[in-house]
């Protein structure tokens, strides 16, 4: 086996296979992780690139042949600045889309895997190369989600995902949205392994990884970034609601729902594409971690903002989109549900965006609220009545999340609810996109329709 001997500026030496990126550990790290695990992580990189060598300064390399790492060599770490290189805003180079593996152990295709699910269906900011979930090992992610092959494979662990790639992907994205909002001990090991391989980390957890001492120090040592999507700016830099939303000329449509993780963002994304394709210039304003990970140009993670600034921060994002893009329509991604006692975000969205109209998403076969088995789902009629009583707006259509439904049940539900509610009903994923588009066109027939470039 070929090993690379690396000597840094103070004489610390380490050996690793030529296919691995630099992975210099001290005794404490080896004891914590276990030597076997460290070797396992290294050996998994049989197809990874050595391009990371050039990222490390003051190092000399020489090629040596050996069956094992020489036993008399002690792995040491160089002194390092423990202030991690962090970022909370994505900055992409022109024509460069970073590659990413999405970590979603045990949750892909489920409610708590909504971030991974969304990134597989749509991502402008990252090119997703694979998903990690041992319960779907070697399966196609598109087939799991929508019964459509997308050639983005699922692997059982990080090592298998890395072996599949010719070079180390740029980023590991934490693709789950657990109700706790925190990192598990198992997840921590995966994050540290990814950092060891030179991968940047993106997380939407309420627990900021950039403030985790172990993770942040190791990220600094490996010269990688941590992007905490939900980490807000300082309160002194936040804005209060000032009423400037009234100066926005675009039609504002909020996509709300009867529960969390019910498909609001997915429906909004499909609708934005359809409107732009039809020549109705549309901007989607993100309000949650997944939309921002996907590459929403405008938006704010609402549930990470202090309540007194929520309306103002959302208003600011919408006003910025209006001034910069001059769109015909601004779609606002919903969060939670107005009727849900665990969430306040829908109220802030209605207040801050002052929408002209609302599209409501619901799941006919969902028996109770997510994570609240004692709390039955509201009917669409009740949610519509609450929304229209709470805000000066109107519901112009209803969309279905078809979880647990077959095709015949979707058809029957559309027919029944259309008659009962007197509104257009469709399923954004399983029915023609023209049906979704018609909700907006019927409500606002004067919208201009000419070729546009999506923002």
DRENGUMAR-626871 format. One record per residue (C-alpha): residue in one letter; chain; x, y, z. Coordinates in nm, 3 decimals, decimal comma. Example, Ala and Ser with C-alpha at 12.3 -4.5 7.8 and 13.67 -1.06 7.14 Angstrom:
BEGIN
{type A&mol A&xx 1,230&yy -0,450&zz 0,780}
{type S&mol A&xx 1,367&yy -0,106&zz 0,714}
//
This chain:
BEGIN
{type X&mol A&xx 0,000&yy 0,000&zz 0,000}
{type X&mol A&xx 0,126&yy 0,352&zz -0,080}
{type X&mol A&xx 0,135&yy 0,606&zz 0,204}
{type X&mol A&xx 0,214&yy 0,975&zz 0,200}
{type X&mol A&xx 0,444&yy 1,100&zz 0,472}
{type X&mol A&xx 0,355&yy 1,458&zz 0,569}
{type X&mol A&xx 0,585&yy 1,679&zz 0,773}
{type X&mol A&xx 0,458&yy 2,020&zz 0,878}
{type X&mol A&xx 0,654&yy 2,333&zz 0,966}
{type X&mol A&xx 0,729&yy 2,222&zz 1,324}
{type X&mol A&xx 0,820&yy 1,865&zz 1,240}
{type X&mol A&xx 0,498&yy 1,682&zz 1,321}
{type X&mol A&xx 0,468&yy 1,372&zz 1,102}
{type X&mol A&xx 0,174&yy 1,166&zz 0,989}
{type X&mol A&xx 0,121&yy 0,888&zz 0,734}
{type X&mol A&xx -0,196&yy 0,828&zz 0,538}
{type X&mol A&xx -0,292&yy 0,651&zz 0,213}
{type X&mol A&xx -0,240&yy 0,854&zz -0,103}
{type X&mol A&xx -0,613&yy 0,851&zz -0,171}
{type X&mol A&xx -0,694&yy 1,029&zz 0,156}
{type X&mol A&xx -0,697&yy 1,396&zz 0,234}
{type X&mol A&xx -0,480&yy 1,509&zz 0,528}
{type X&mol A&xx -0,609&yy 1,377&zz 0,859}
{type X&mol A&xx -0,372&yy 1,473&zz 1,140}
{type X&mol A&xx -0,493&yy 1,379&zz 1,488}
{type X&mol A&xx -0,363&yy 1,416&zz 1,836}
{type X&mol A&xx -0,367&yy 1,146&zz 2,105}
{type X&mol A&xx -0,693&yy 1,273&zz 2,253}
{type X&mol A&xx -0,874&yy 1,246&zz 1,920}
{type X&mol A&xx -0,742&yy 0,896&zz 1,859}
{type X&mol A&xx -0,852&yy 0,783&zz 2,204}
{type X&mol A&xx -1,196&yy 0,933&zz 2,158}
{type X&mol A&xx -1,258&yy 0,794&zz 1,813}
{type X&mol A&xx -1,066&yy 0,469&zz 1,845}
{type X&mol A&xx -0,780&yy 0,370&zz 1,619}
{type X&mol A&xx -0,989&yy 0,120&zz 1,426}
{type X&mol A&xx -1,248&yy 0,384&zz 1,345}
{type X&mol A&xx -0,981&yy 0,628&zz 1,231}
{type X&mol A&xx -0,828&yy 0,366&zz 1,003}
{type X&mol A&xx -1,175&yy 0,279&zz 0,872}
{type X&mol A&xx -1,243&yy 0,639&zz 0,786}
{type X&mol A&xx -0,913&yy 0,669&zz 0,605}
{type X&mol A&xx -0,941&yy 0,344&zz 0,414}
{type X&mol A&xx -1,285&yy 0,438&zz 0,286}
{type X&mol A&xx -1,124&yy 0,703&zz 0,070}
{type X&mol A&xx -0,994&yy 0,464&zz -0,196}
{type X&mol A&xx -1,122&yy 0,685&zz -0,475}
{type X&mol A&xx -1,089&yy 1,027&zz -0,317}
{type X&mol A&xx -0,872&yy 1,300&zz -0,457}
{type X&mol A&xx -0,533&yy 1,412&zz -0,324}
{type X&mol A&xx -0,611&yy 1,766&zz -0,434}
{type X&mol A&xx -0,661&yy 1,867&zz -0,072}
{type X&mol A&xx -0,283&yy 1,841&zz -0,018}
{type X&mol A&xx -0,233&yy 2,177&zz -0,180}
{type X&mol A&xx -0,466&yy 2,342&zz 0,071}
{type X&mol A&xx -0,224&yy 2,283&zz 0,358}
{type X&mol A&xx 0,069&yy 2,522&zz 0,386}
{type X&mol A&xx 0,427&yy 2,457&zz 0,503}
{type X&mol A&xx 0,401&yy 2,085&zz 0,433}
{type X&mol A&xx 0,636&yy 1,859&zz 0,244}
{type X&mol A&xx 0,526&yy 1,520&zz 0,110}
{type X&mol A&xx 0,719&yy 1,215&zz 0,008}
{type X&mol A&xx 0,589&yy 0,883&zz -0,120}
{type X&mol A&xx 0,679&yy 0,571&zz 0,078}
{type X&mol A&xx 0,569&yy 0,211&zz 0,031}
{type X&mol A&xx 0,460&yy 0,021&zz 0,342}
{type X&mol A&xx 0,208&yy -0,237&zz 0,455}
{type X&mol A&xx 0,116&yy -0,037&zz 0,764}
{type X&mol A&xx 0,187&yy 0,299&zz 0,919}
{type X&mol A&xx 0,528&yy 0,266&zz 1,088}
{type X&mol A&xx 0,473&yy 0,187&zz 1,456}
{type X&mol A&xx 0,739&yy 0,432&zz 1,573}
{type X&mol A&xx 0,559&yy 0,729&zz 1,421}
{type X&mol A&xx 0,345&yy 0,925&zz 1,664}
{type X&mol A&xx 0,050&yy 1,116&zz 1,519}
{type X&mol A&xx 0,060&yy 1,475&zz 1,637}
{type X&mol A&xx -0,129&yy 1,792&zz 1,571}
{type X&mol A&xx 0,021&yy 2,126&zz 1,490}
{type X&mol A&xx -0,064&yy 2,432&zz 1,699}
{type X&mol A&xx -0,364&yy 2,595&zz 1,538}
{type X&mol A&xx -0,593&yy 2,891&zz 1,577}
{type X&mol A&xx -0,905&yy 2,738&zz 1,729}
{type X&mol A&xx -1,132&yy 3,016&zz 1,605}
{type X&mol A&xx -1,320&yy 2,829&zz 1,330}
{type X&mol A&xx -1,371&yy 2,956&zz 0,981}
{type X&mol A&xx -1,747&yy 3,004&zz 0,984}
{type X&mol A&xx -2,014&yy 3,144&zz 0,760}
{type X&mol A&xx -2,387&yy 3,198&zz 0,794}
{type X&mol A&xx -2,455&yy 3,318&zz 0,440}
{type X&mol A&xx -2,385&yy 3,116&zz 0,127}
{type X&mol A&xx -2,152&yy 3,282&zz -0,123}
{type X&mol A&xx -2,115&yy 3,093&zz -0,450}
{type X&mol A&xx -1,858&yy 3,165&zz -0,715}
{type X&mol A&xx -2,001&yy 3,231&zz -1,062}
{type X&mol A&xx -2,068&yy 2,912&zz -1,257}
{type X&mol A&xx -1,967&yy 2,702&zz -0,957}
{type X&mol A&xx -2,215&yy 2,484&zz -0,775}
{type X&mol A&xx -2,059&yy 2,290&zz -0,487}
{type X&mol A&xx -2,123&yy 1,919&zz -0,464}
{type X&mol A&xx -2,290&yy 1,777&zz -0,154}
{type X&mol A&xx -2,383&yy 1,457&zz 0,025}
{type X&mol A&xx -2,705&yy 1,479&zz 0,228}
{type X&mol A&xx -2,706&yy 1,300&zz 0,562}
{type X&mol A&xx -3,051&yy 1,169&zz 0,654}
{type X&mol A&xx -2,999&yy 0,850&zz 0,856}
{type X&mol A&xx -3,325&yy 0,664&zz 0,918}
{type X&mol A&xx -3,546&yy 0,948&zz 0,793}
{type X&mol A&xx -3,524&yy 0,979&zz 0,416}
{type X&mol A&xx -3,873&yy 1,002&zz 0,269}
{type X&mol A&xx -4,022&yy 1,063&zz 0,613}
{type X&mol A&xx -4,148&yy 1,374&zz 0,787}
{type X&mol A&xx -3,825&yy 1,441&zz 0,980}
{type X&mol A&xx -3,629&yy 1,400&zz 0,656}
{type X&mol A&xx -3,804&yy 1,692&zz 0,491}
{type X&mol A&xx -3,480&yy 1,885&zz 0,436}
{type X&mol A&xx -3,321&yy 1,594&zz 0,248}
{type X&mol A&xx -3,647&yy 1,532&zz 0,062}
{type X&mol A&xx -3,661&yy 1,893&zz -0,050}
{type X&mol A&xx -3,298&yy 1,905&zz -0,161}
{type X&mol A&xx -3,340&yy 1,591&zz -0,370}
{type X&mol A&xx -3,641&yy 1,742&zz -0,547}
{type X&mol A&xx -3,487&yy 2,086&zz -0,597}
{type X&mol A&xx -3,150&yy 2,247&zz -0,527}
{type X&mol A&xx -2,991&yy 2,546&zz -0,694}
{type X&mol A&xx -2,719&yy 2,607&zz -0,437}
{type X&mol A&xx -2,573&yy 2,254&zz -0,427}
{type X&mol A&xx -2,538&yy 1,964&zz -0,668}
{type X&mol A&xx -2,654&yy 1,670&zz -0,460}
{type X&mol A&xx -2,451&yy 1,357&zz -0,540}
{type X&mol A&xx -2,589&yy 1,112&zz -0,283}
{type X&mol A&xx -2,789&yy 1,058&zz 0,035}
{type X&mol A&xx -2,692&yy 0,868&zz 0,351}
{type X&mol A&xx -2,965&yy 0,649&zz 0,502}
{type X&mol A&xx -2,890&yy 0,286&zz 0,586}
{type X&mol A&xx -3,258&yy 0,191&zz 0,564}
{type X&mol A&xx -3,249&yy 0,257&zz 0,186}
{type X&mol A&xx -2,896&yy 0,143&zz 0,103}
{type X&mol A&xx -2,818&yy 0,127&zz -0,273}
{type X&mol A&xx -3,163&yy 0,252&zz -0,373}
{type X&mol A&xx -3,243&yy 0,552&zz -0,594}
{type X&mol A&xx -3,357&yy 0,857&zz -0,396}
{type X&mol A&xx -3,599&yy 0,976&zz -0,662}
{type X&mol A&xx -3,767&yy 0,640&zz -0,674}
{type X&mol A&xx -3,810&yy 0,640&zz -0,296}
{type X&mol A&xx -3,963&yy 0,988&zz -0,294}
{type X&mol A&xx -4,167&yy 1,013&zz -0,612}
{type X&mol A&xx -4,128&yy 0,678&zz -0,790}
{type X&mol A&xx -3,913&yy 0,855&zz -1,051}
{type X&mol A&xx -3,548&yy 0,754&zz -1,098}
{type X&mol A&xx -3,316&yy 1,055&zz -1,057}
{type X&mol A&xx -2,980&yy 0,870&zz -1,039}
{type X&mol A&xx -2,896&yy 1,016&zz -0,699}
{type X&mol A&xx -2,806&yy 0,705&zz -0,496}
{type X&mol A&xx -2,854&yy 0,635&zz -0,127}
{type X&mol A&xx -2,575&yy 0,477&zz 0,078}
{type X&mol A&xx -2,562&yy 0,323&zz 0,423}
{type X&mol A&xx -2,283&yy 0,543&zz 0,557}
{type X&mol A&xx -2,042&yy 0,824&zz 0,475}
{type X&mol A&xx -1,758&yy 0,589&zz 0,382}
{type X&mol A&xx -1,968&yy 0,416&zz 0,114}
{type X&mol A&xx -2,089&yy 0,749&zz -0,022}
{type X&mol A&xx -1,733&yy 0,880&zz -0,049}
{type X&mol A&xx -1,604&yy 0,569&zz -0,223}
{type X&mol A&xx -1,871&yy 0,619&zz -0,488}
{type X&mol A&xx -1,732&yy 0,962&zz -0,584}
{type X&mol A&xx -1,415&yy 1,026&zz -0,790}
{type X&mol A&xx -1,329&yy 1,321&zz -0,562}
{type X&mol A&xx -1,436&yy 1,424&zz -0,215}
{type X&mol A&xx -1,761&yy 1,625&zz -0,239}
{type X&mol A&xx -1,741&yy 1,981&zz -0,114}
{type X&mol A&xx -2,012&yy 1,962&zz 0,149}
{type X&mol A&xx -2,202&yy 1,742&zz 0,392}
{type X&mol A&xx -2,555&yy 1,871&zz 0,450}
{type X&mol A&xx -2,741&yy 1,768&zz 0,764}
{type X&mol A&xx -3,068&yy 1,676&zz 0,596}
{type X&mol A&xx -3,299&yy 1,619&zz 0,892}
{type X&mol A&xx -3,533&yy 1,842&zz 1,091}
{type X&mol A&xx -3,579&yy 1,657&zz 1,421}
{type X&mol A&xx -3,834&yy 1,797&zz 1,664}
{type X&mol A&xx -3,554&yy 1,847&zz 1,918}
{type X&mol A&xx -3,355&yy 2,059&zz 1,673}
{type X&mol A&xx -3,037&yy 1,906&zz 1,814}
{type X&mol A&xx -2,754&yy 1,678&zz 1,707}
{type X&mol A&xx -2,745&yy 1,316&zz 1,825}
{type X&mol A&xx -2,424&yy 1,142&zz 1,933}
{type X&mol A&xx -2,436&yy 0,924&zz 1,619}
{type X&mol A&xx -2,479&yy 1,231&zz 1,400}
{type X&mol A&xx -2,183&yy 1,397&zz 1,569}
{type X&mol A&xx -1,950&yy 1,117&zz 1,462}
{type X&mol A&xx -2,061&yy 1,155&zz 1,099}
{type X&mol A&xx -2,011&yy 1,532&zz 1,110}
{type X&mol A&xx -1,659&yy 1,489&zz 1,250}
{type X&mol A&xx -1,577&yy 1,224&zz 0,991}
{type X&mol A&xx -1,688&yy 1,458&zz 0,712}
{type X&mol A&xx -1,480&yy 1,741&zz 0,851}
{type X&mol A&xx -1,183&yy 1,504&zz 0,866}
{type X&mol A&xx -1,221&yy 1,446&zz 0,495}
{type X&mol A&xx -1,215&yy 1,819&zz 0,421}
{type X&mol A&xx -1,589&yy 1,863&zz 0,368}
{type X&mol A&xx -1,772&yy 2,182&zz 0,461}
{type X&mol A&xx -2,078&yy 2,141&zz 0,684}
{type X&mol A&xx -2,426&yy 2,284&zz 0,634}
{type X&mol A&xx -2,681&yy 2,251&zz 0,913}
{type X&mol A&xx -3,032&yy 2,377&zz 0,974}
{type X&mol A&xx -3,047&yy 2,274&zz 1,338}
{type X&mol A&xx -3,141&yy 2,511&zz 1,619}
{type X&mol A&xx -2,819&yy 2,392&zz 1,783}
{type X&mol A&xx -2,547&yy 2,592&zz 1,609}
{type X&mol A&xx -2,257&yy 2,367&zz 1,510}
{type X&mol A&xx -2,035&yy 2,672&zz 1,472}
{type X&mol A&xx -2,067&yy 2,721&zz 1,849}
{type X&mol A&xx -1,999&yy 2,356&zz 1,938}
{type X&mol A&xx -1,647&yy 2,361&zz 2,082}
{type X&mol A&xx -1,540&yy 2,020&zz 1,952}
{type X&mol A&xx -1,686&yy 2,060&zz 1,603}
{type X&mol A&xx -1,580&yy 2,421&zz 1,561}
{type X&mol A&xx -1,221&yy 2,354&zz 1,669}
{type X&mol A&xx -1,189&yy 2,058&zz 1,437}
{type X&mol A&xx -1,342&yy 2,254&zz 1,148}
{type X&mol A&xx -1,084&yy 2,526&zz 1,202}
{type X&mol A&xx -0,805&yy 2,269&zz 1,210}
{type X&mol A&xx -0,920&yy 2,112&zz 0,884}
{type X&mol A&xx -0,981&yy 2,454&zz 0,723}
{type X&mol A&xx -1,348&yy 2,389&zz 0,641}
{type X&mol A&xx -1,655&yy 2,606&zz 0,689}
{type X&mol A&xx -1,966&yy 2,556&zz 0,900}
{type X&mol A&xx -2,284&yy 2,713&zz 0,767}
{type X&mol A&xx -2,558&yy 2,735&zz 1,030}
{type X&mol A&xx -2,868&yy 2,821&zz 0,828}
{type X&mol A&xx -3,074&yy 2,907&zz 1,134}
{type X&mol A&xx -2,812&yy 3,127&zz 1,298}
{type X&mol A&xx -2,960&yy 3,477&zz 1,280}
{type X&mol A&xx -2,778&yy 3,804&zz 1,253}
{type X&mol A&xx -2,740&yy 4,017&zz 1,563}
{type X&mol A&xx -3,051&yy 4,189&zz 1,694}
{type X&mol A&xx -2,897&yy 4,530&zz 1,634}
{type X&mol A&xx -2,894&yy 4,451&zz 1,262}
{type X&mol A&xx -3,254&yy 4,329&zz 1,243}
{type X&mol A&xx -3,540&yy 4,543&zz 1,123}
{type X&mol A&xx -3,884&yy 4,609&zz 1,264}
{type X&mol A&xx -4,198&yy 4,610&zz 1,053}
{type X&mol A&xx -4,242&yy 4,957&zz 0,903}
{type X&mol A&xx -4,529&yy 4,915&zz 0,656}
{type X&mol A&xx -4,313&yy 4,937&zz 0,343}
{type X&mol A&xx -4,478&yy 4,613&zz 0,226}
{type X&mol A&xx -4,762&yy 4,836&zz 0,102}
{type X&mol A&xx -4,530&yy 4,970&zz -0,167}
{type X&mol A&xx -4,479&yy 4,625&zz -0,320}
{type X&mol A&xx -4,675&yy 4,603&zz -0,645}
{type X&mol A&xx -4,635&yy 4,231&zz -0,707}
{type X&mol A&xx -4,917&yy 3,994&zz -0,621}
{type X&mol A&xx -4,819&yy 3,829&zz -0,293}
{type X&mol A&xx -4,931&yy 3,471&zz -0,237}
{type X&mol A&xx -4,851&yy 3,276&zz 0,080}
{type X&mol A&xx -4,850&yy 2,896&zz 0,065}
{type X&mol A&xx -4,974&yy 2,787&zz 0,408}
{type X&mol A&xx -5,078&yy 2,450&zz 0,552}
{type X&mol A&xx -5,267&yy 2,262&zz 0,818}
{type X&mol A&xx -4,951&yy 2,119&zz 0,977}
{type X&mol A&xx -4,573&yy 2,134&zz 0,969}
{type X&mol A&xx -4,377&yy 1,922&zz 0,719}
{type X&mol A&xx -4,680&yy 1,889&zz 0,494}
{type X&mol A&xx -4,540&yy 2,005&zz 0,160}
{type X&mol A&xx -4,581&yy 2,383&zz 0,160}
{type X&mol A&xx -4,228&yy 2,450&zz 0,034}
{type X&mol A&xx -4,252&yy 2,183&zz -0,235}
{type X&mol A&xx -4,581&yy 2,320&zz -0,365}
{type X&mol A&xx -4,442&yy 2,675&zz -0,362}
{type X&mol A&xx -4,133&yy 2,561&zz -0,555}
{type X&mol A&xx -4,339&yy 2,379&zz -0,820}
{type X&mol A&xx -4,569&yy 2,680&zz -0,854}
{type X&mol A&xx -4,280&yy 2,925&zz -0,890}
{type X&mol A&xx -4,134&yy 2,716&zz -1,173}
{type X&mol A&xx -4,471&yy 2,692&zz -1,346}
{type X&mol A&xx -4,541&yy 3,065&zz -1,325}
{type X&mol A&xx -4,199&yy 3,158&zz -1,458}
{type X&mol A&xx -4,232&yy 2,904&zz -1,739}
{type X&mol A&xx -4,564&yy 3,063&zz -1,830}
{type X&mol A&xx -4,403&yy 3,406&zz -1,849}
{type X&mol A&xx -4,526&yy 3,536&zz -1,514}
{type X&mol A&xx -4,213&yy 3,654&zz -1,339}
{type X&mol A&xx -4,212&yy 3,503&zz -0,992}
{type X&mol A&xx -3,980&yy 3,510&zz -0,691}
{type X&mol A&xx -4,007&yy 3,261&zz -0,406}
{type X&mol A&xx -3,920&yy 3,402&zz -0,064}
{type X&mol A&xx -3,794&yy 3,129&zz 0,170}
{type X&mol A&xx -3,889&yy 3,125&zz 0,537}
{type X&mol A&xx -3,723&yy 2,803&zz 0,658}
{type X&mol A&xx -3,390&yy 2,624&zz 0,658}
{type X&mol A&xx -3,460&yy 2,397&zz 0,361}
{type X&mol A&xx -3,564&yy 2,674&zz 0,124}
{type X&mol A&xx -3,251&yy 2,869&zz 0,210}
{type X&mol A&xx -3,034&yy 2,558&zz 0,161}
{type X&mol A&xx -3,197&yy 2,504&zz -0,177}
{type X&mol A&xx -3,076&yy 2,847&zz -0,283}
{type X&mol A&xx -3,361&yy 3,091&zz -0,220}
{type X&mol A&xx -3,219&yy 3,430&zz -0,311}
{type X&mol A&xx -3,446&yy 3,608&zz -0,067}
{type X&mol A&xx -3,568&yy 3,492&zz 0,270}
{type X&mol A&xx -3,512&yy 3,441&zz 0,640}
{type X&mol A&xx -3,531&yy 3,142&zz 0,874}
{type X&mol A&xx -3,835&yy 3,271&zz 1,062}
{type X&mol A&xx -3,821&yy 3,036&zz 1,360}
{type X&mol A&xx -3,471&yy 3,157&zz 1,446}
{type X&mol A&xx -3,561&yy 3,525&zz 1,465}
{type X&mol A&xx -3,674&yy 3,695&zz 1,790}
{type X&mol A&xx -4,052&yy 3,750&zz 1,773}
{type X&mol A&xx -4,038&yy 4,129&zz 1,772}
{type X&mol A&xx -3,834&yy 4,122&zz 1,450}
{type X&mol A&xx -4,010&yy 3,840&zz 1,261}
{type X&mol A&xx -4,257&yy 4,056&zz 1,070}
{type X&mol A&xx -3,997&yy 4,318&zz 0,989}
{type X&mol A&xx -3,735&yy 4,071&zz 0,869}
{type X&mol A&xx -3,984&yy 3,901&zz 0,636}
{type X&mol A&xx -4,113&yy 4,236&zz 0,514}
{type X&mol A&xx -3,754&yy 4,336&zz 0,441}
{type X&mol A&xx -3,691&yy 4,023&zz 0,234}
{type X&mol A&xx -4,007&yy 4,078&zz 0,030}
{type X&mol A&xx -3,934&yy 4,447&zz -0,027}
{type X&mol A&xx -3,578&yy 4,361&zz -0,135}
{type X&mol A&xx -3,710&yy 4,102&zz -0,382}
{type X&mol A&xx -3,958&yy 4,352&zz -0,519}
{type X&mol A&xx -3,700&yy 4,627&zz -0,569}
{type X&mol A&xx -3,433&yy 4,404&zz -0,721}
{type X&mol A&xx -3,642&yy 4,172&zz -0,938}
{type X&mol A&xx -3,962&yy 4,366&zz -1,021}
{type X&mol A&xx -4,164&yy 4,042&zz -1,027}
{type X&mol A&xx -4,529&yy 3,994&zz -1,114}
{type X&mol A&xx -4,576&yy 3,750&zz -0,827}
{type X&mol A&xx -4,399&yy 3,695&zz -0,497}
{type X&mol A&xx -4,462&yy 3,357&zz -0,335}
{type X&mol A&xx -4,403&yy 3,327&zz 0,038}
{type X&mol A&xx -4,318&yy 2,986&zz 0,180}
{type X&mol A&xx -4,535&yy 2,897&zz 0,480}
{type X&mol A&xx -4,424&yy 2,745&zz 0,809}
{type X&mol A&xx -4,619&yy 2,534&zz 1,058}
{type X&mol A&xx -4,990&yy 2,614&zz 1,061}
{type X&mol A&xx -5,187&yy 2,909&zz 1,191}
{type X&mol A&xx -5,403&yy 2,674&zz 1,398}
{type X&mol A&xx -5,107&yy 2,480&zz 1,541}
{type X&mol A&xx -5,043&yy 2,577&zz 1,906}
{type X&mol A&xx -4,675&yy 2,479&zz 1,885}
{type X&mol A&xx -4,585&yy 2,733&zz 1,614}
{type X&mol A&xx -4,622&yy 3,109&zz 1,575}
{type X&mol A&xx -4,454&yy 3,143&zz 1,237}
{type X&mol A&xx -4,772&yy 3,136&zz 1,027}
{type X&mol A&xx -4,902&yy 3,435&zz 1,219}
{type X&mol A&xx -4,580&yy 3,628&zz 1,156}
{type X&mol A&xx -4,588&yy 3,531&zz 0,788}
{type X&mol A&xx -4,943&yy 3,659&zz 0,748}
{type X&mol A&xx -4,861&yy 3,981&zz 0,931}
{type X&mol A&xx -4,524&yy 4,044&zz 0,772}
{type X&mol A&xx -4,608&yy 3,956&zz 0,412}
{type X&mol A&xx -4,964&yy 4,092&zz 0,408}
{type X&mol A&xx -5,052&yy 3,841&zz 0,131}
{type X&mol A&xx -5,313&yy 3,917&zz -0,129}
{type X&mol A&xx -5,397&yy 3,547&zz -0,141}
{type X&mol A&xx -5,324&yy 3,212&zz 0,019}
{type X&mol A&xx -5,294&yy 2,859&zz -0,115}
{type X&mol A&xx -5,359&yy 2,598&zz 0,156}
{type X&mol A&xx -5,182&yy 2,261&zz 0,168}
{type X&mol A&xx -5,326&yy 1,967&zz 0,362}
{type X&mol A&xx -5,286&yy 1,589&zz 0,392}
{type X&mol A&xx -5,622&yy 1,407&zz 0,383}
{type X&mol A&xx -5,481&yy 1,084&zz 0,527}
{type X&mol A&xx -5,270&yy 1,237&zz 0,806}
{type X&mol A&xx -5,456&yy 1,149&zz 1,129}
{type X&mol A&xx -5,283&yy 1,389&zz 1,367}
{type X&mol A&xx -5,029&yy 1,668&zz 1,383}
{type X&mol A&xx -4,663&yy 1,573&zz 1,342}
{type X&mol A&xx -4,512&yy 1,477&zz 1,679}
{type X&mol A&xx -4,848&yy 1,536&zz 1,849}
{type X&mol A&xx -5,048&yy 1,210&zz 1,832}
{type X&mol A&xx -5,307&yy 1,346&zz 2,073}
{type X&mol A&xx -5,379&yy 1,643&zz 1,845}
{type X&mol A&xx -5,610&yy 1,569&zz 1,549}
{type X&mol A&xx -5,563&yy 1,746&zz 1,218}
{type X&mol A&xx -5,793&yy 2,040&zz 1,144}
{type X&mol A&xx -6,022&yy 2,028&zz 0,844}
{type X&mol A&xx -5,940&yy 2,249&zz 0,546}
{type X&mol A&xx -6,267&yy 2,436&zz 0,606}
{type X&mol A&xx -6,163&yy 2,528&zz 0,960}
{type X&mol A&xx -5,812&yy 2,635&zz 0,858}
{type X&mol A&xx -5,947&yy 2,848&zz 0,574}
{type X&mol A&xx -6,194&yy 3,018&zz 0,808}
{type X&mol A&xx -5,918&yy 3,089&zz 1,061}
{type X&mol A&xx -5,680&yy 3,231&zz 0,799}
{type X&mol A&xx -5,942&yy 3,459&zz 0,648}
{type X&mol A&xx -6,052&yy 3,579&zz 0,992}
{type X&mol A&xx -5,695&yy 3,643&zz 1,107}
{type X&mol A&xx -5,574&yy 3,834&zz 0,801}
{type X&mol A&xx -5,716&yy 4,052&zz 0,525}
{type X&mol A&xx -5,665&yy 3,786&zz 0,259}
{type X&mol A&xx -5,844&yy 3,510&zz 0,070}
{type X&mol A&xx -5,772&yy 3,143&zz 0,006}
{type X&mol A&xx -5,772&yy 3,090&zz -0,371}
{type X&mol A&xx -5,702&yy 2,717&zz -0,383}
{type X&mol A&xx -5,613&yy 2,402&zz -0,193}
{type X&mol A&xx -5,331&yy 2,155&zz -0,262}
{type X&mol A&xx -5,301&yy 1,797&zz -0,143}
{type X&mol A&xx -5,017&yy 1,606&zz 0,016}
{type X&mol A&xx -5,090&yy 1,254&zz -0,108}
{type X&mol A&xx -4,904&yy 1,065&zz 0,168}
{type X&mol A&xx -5,076&yy 0,731&zz 0,228}
{type X&mol A&xx -5,307&yy 0,776&zz -0,072}
{type X&mol A&xx -5,339&yy 0,587&zz -0,398}
{type X&mol A&xx -5,421&yy 0,752&zz -0,728}
{type X&mol A&xx -5,792&yy 0,681&zz -0,704}
{type X&mol A&xx -5,812&yy 0,833&zz -0,358}
{type X&mol A&xx -5,642&yy 1,149&zz -0,482}
{type X&mol A&xx -5,896&yy 1,181&zz -0,763}
{type X&mol A&xx -6,188&yy 1,123&zz -0,526}
{type X&mol A&xx -6,055&yy 1,377&zz -0,275}
{type X&mol A&xx -6,006&yy 1,642&zz -0,543}
{type X&mol A&xx -6,362&yy 1,592&zz -0,668}
{type X&mol A&xx -6,516&yy 1,592&zz -0,320}
{type X&mol A&xx -6,325&yy 1,888&zz -0,180}
{type X&mol A&xx -6,367&yy 2,099&zz -0,494}
{type X&mol A&xx -6,742&yy 2,065&zz -0,457}
{type X&mol A&xx -6,740&yy 2,112&zz -0,080}
{type X&mol A&xx -6,508&yy 2,413&zz -0,068}
{type X&mol A&xx -6,595&yy 2,574&zz -0,399}
{type X&mol A&xx -6,223&yy 2,614&zz -0,472}
{type X&mol A&xx -5,978&yy 2,464&zz -0,722}
{type X&mol A&xx -5,800&yy 2,160&zz -0,572}
{type X&mol A&xx -5,491&yy 1,977&zz -0,700}
{type X&mol A&xx -5,181&yy 1,781&zz -0,603}
{type X&mol A&xx -4,863&yy 1,967&zz -0,702}
{type X&mol A&xx -4,662&yy 1,647&zz -0,746}
{type X&mol A&xx -4,902&yy 1,390&zz -0,892}
{type X&mol A&xx -5,132&yy 1,605&zz -1,105}
{type X&mol A&xx -5,061&yy 1,829&zz -1,409}
{type X&mol A&xx -4,875&yy 2,145&zz -1,315}
{type X&mol A&xx -5,127&yy 2,335&zz -1,528}
{type X&mol A&xx -5,388&yy 2,269&zz -1,257}
{type X&mol A&xx -5,170&yy 2,443&zz -1,000}
{type X&mol A&xx -5,091&yy 2,728&zz -1,236}
{type X&mol A&xx -5,460&yy 2,784&zz -1,306}
{type X&mol A&xx -5,526&yy 2,866&zz -0,939}
{type X&mol A&xx -5,323&yy 3,184&zz -0,976}
{type X&mol A&xx -5,424&yy 3,269&zz -1,331}
{type X&mol A&xx -5,795&yy 3,233&zz -1,251}
{type X&mol A&xx -5,762&yy 3,452&zz -0,943}
{type X&mol A&xx -5,545&yy 3,712&zz -1,119}
{type X&mol A&xx -5,626&yy 3,701&zz -1,492}
{type X&mol A&xx -5,448&yy 4,030&zz -1,561}
{type X&mol A&xx -5,101&yy 3,896&zz -1,488}
{type X&mol A&xx -4,872&yy 3,951&zz -1,785}
{type X&mol A&xx -4,750&yy 3,639&zz -1,963}
{type X&mol A&xx -4,428&yy 3,675&zz -2,160}
{type X&mol A&xx -4,093&yy 3,492&zz -2,150}
{type X&mol A&xx -3,892&yy 3,572&zz -1,836}
{type X&mol A&xx -3,582&yy 3,453&zz -1,657}
{type X&mol A&xx -3,646&yy 3,320&zz -1,307}
{type X&mol A&xx -3,481&yy 3,502&zz -1,018}
//
